[in-house]
Amino acid sequence: MKNWKSPKLHRCSVRQRPPCRKCQDAFAQARSDCTHLLGEFSFLCDIVDGFLPLCNLARGAFTGMTSLE
């Protein structure tokens, strides 16, 4: 018997990722897009990595919100 819950649970878990993880994924995608577009000049995409620590703000905000509940 096929487990009908599995795809729904996966969809929910992807949607419910913490903001910090969503932020990191967005920067990873931006880095990938930048590297793909700039090709030989992809070293210019290193600046994206400099903004990655901003995702820690999302982690702190998320932790603060959950502790208030």
C-alpha positions in Angstrom: 0.0 0.0 0.0 1.3 3.4 -1.0 1.9 5.9 1.8 -0.3 8.8 0.8 1.0 11.0 3.7 4.6 11.0 2.6 4.4 13.7 -0.2 2.2 15.9 2.0 4.6 15.7 4.9 7.6 16.5 2.7 5.8 19.5 1.3 4.9 20.7 4.8 8.4 20.2 6.1 9.9 22.2 3.2 7.4 25.0 3.7 8.0 25.1 7.5 11.8 25.5 7.3 13.2 28.0 9.7 13.8 31.5 8.4 17.6 31.1 8.8 17.6 28.1 6.5 15.4 29.9 3.9 17.9 32.8 4.0 20.9 30.5 3.5 19.1 28.8 0.6 18.4 32.1 -1.0 22.0 33.2 -0.8 23.2 29.8 -2.1 20.8 30.2 -5.1 22.0 33.8 -5.6 25.6 32.6 -5.6 24.8 29.8 -8.0 23.0 32.2 -10.4 25.8 34.7 -10.2 28.5 32.1 -10.9 26.5 30.8 -13.8 25.9 34.3 -15.3 29.4 35.7 -14.8 31.4 32.6 -15.9 35.0 33.7 -16.1 34.4 36.6 -13.8 32.6 34.5 -11.2 35.2 35.7 -8.6 33.0 38.8 -8.3 30.3 36.6 -6.8 32.4 36.2 -3.7 30.7 39.3 -2.3 27.5 37.2 -1.9 29.3 35.1 0.8 30.0 38.3 2.7 26.2 38.8 3.3 25.6 35.2 4.4 26.1 36.1 8.1 23.0 38.2 7.9 21.1 34.9 8.0 22.1 34.7 11.7 19.7 37.6 12.3 16.9 35.5 11.0 18.0 32.7 13.3 17.9 35.0 16.3 14.6 36.5 15.4 13.1 33.0 14.9 14.5 31.8 18.2 13.1 34.9 20.0 9.7 34.4 18.5 9.4 30.7 19.5 10.6 31.5 23.1 7.7 34.0 23.5 5.0 31.4 22.8 
